[in-house]
Amino acid sequence: MKRTMLALALVLACGTAAAKDGSKISTNSCDVESDYALTTQGNAFVFTRDDGKAPKRMSLGGGKLFIDGKPAELTAADQVRVDKFEGELRQLLPEVQQVTVEAIDIAFTALTEVARGLSSTPDQTIAKLEKSHALARKELQSRPAFMFNRNGGDALAGI
């Protein structure tokens, strides 16, 4: 369990380290990968994988850890680590949300400029893009604690 939690923590730490200071260009990189997608359900963080290996699903919330639907037996030291990890994830959510909003804004700005220059009907294309952008922002506001997963099951998949 320690190894799995450590891997998840490293993935999240590297992601936030890269996004921490948007005003500077950095050549630092993080080559840590995870087989798990991260989403939220209610107040729980859910890590899932679809490669057939176990565990397939780990849920973390309210200081409890569930592995493939079963409560994990935690030592006192494990409980401290789980509580700390959950707290760190919760602290990261607003930053992840802000980075996501900024990325979506940048993407739609780029798409709008491409449409302006290349579309045969730029006004119509731009109007569609603006509508999709508004839908994306509305979805982000209604589900502020989502994360992208590998299967496109994110808040913006239908836009």
N, C-alpha and C positions, 0 to 999 in steps of 0.2 A: 504494500500500500504506500509506503514511504516513497518508493521509486515512481509510482504513478503520480502522486501528488507533486513531487519534485518536478517531474516532466511538465505537468500542467502549469505549475508556477513559473517555470522557465519560459514557456511559450508566451504566457501573458506578460511577463516582465520584459521580454525582448520586444514584444509588440508595443508596449507603452514607452519603452526606452526610445524606440525609433520615432514615435509620434510625439514625444515630450516637447521638443523645441522645433516648432514649424518654421522659425525664422532663419534657421541655418541649414545649409546643405551638409550632410554628413556622409562619409564613406564607411561608417561603421555598419556592420550587418550582424544579423543573428541567424545562425543556421540551425537553430533548434526547430524541430518539427514535431507535430503531434498527430496521432491517428484519430484524435477525437475532435468532433465539432462541439462548439459550446453555444448553448441557447439558455434562455431563462424561461421558467414556467412559474408564474406567481412570484414568490420570493425565493425560489430555488434555482440553483445553477445546475444545468443538466449537460453532462458530457456524454456524447454518443459516438459510436464507431460502427461502420458497416462493412468491415473487412472480414467478418466471420470469426474474429478472435475475441476472446473473453478478457476482461469484462466488456460487454457491449454498451452498458449504460451505467453511469454513476451520477447520482443526484446528491447535491449538497445544499442544505438549507436549515436554518434554525439550529445550527450546531450539530446536525445529524448528517451522517453519510450513509447512502444506500448504494449498494453495488448489485446491479442486475435485479433491483426490486427488493433486496433483502437488507435489513439494517446491518451495518458493519459493527463488529465489536471493537471498540476503541479503548486503548489503555488511556490513562490520565495524560500521558505525554502526547499520544495521538490526538486526543481531544483538544489539547492546547494548539497543536499544529492545524487541526481542522478549523478551529475557531479563528485562528490567525489568518489562514488562507481565505476563509469565507469573508472575513472583514476586509482583507485586501482587495478581493474581487468587488465587493460592494463599493469601496472607495474608487475603483477604476471605472465604474459604470458611467458617471457623468463625463469623464474625459473621453471614453469610448463613444459616447453619444455625440459629443461635440465634434470629434474627428470624423465621425460618420456623416454628420450634417454638412461639414465643410467639404468632404469628399464628394458628396452628392451634388452640392452646389457647383463645385468645380467641374464635375462631369457634365452637368446640364449646361453650364456656360460654354464648355467646349463643343458640345453637340449643337448648341444654338448657333455658334459661329460657323461650324461646318455647314449646317443647314442654310445659313444665310449666303454662303459662298457657292454651294454646290447643288442645292435643291432647285428643281424646275418651278416649284411653287413655295418659295421660302416663307411667305407669310403664313400659309396653311401649316407647313411643317413646324415653324416656330410656335404657332398657336398650340399644336399638339404637344410639343415638347414642354411648353409652359404649363399646360394642363397636367402632364405627367409629373413634372417637377412639383407642382402644388400637391398632387396626390402623394408623392413620395414624402414630402415634408409632413403632410397630415398623418400619414401612417407612422412616421417616426414619433410624432407627438402622442399618438394613441398607444404605441408600444415602445416606450422609451428605453427599455432595457433588453432589446433584442441583440443578438449577434448573428452574423452570417454563418450558415453551415454549408457543407459541401454539396448538398443536394438541391440548392436553390430554394430551400424552404425558409427564406428570410422574409422580412417585412416588405420587401420591394419586389418580390418575384413576379407579381402580377402586373407590374407597371411597365 
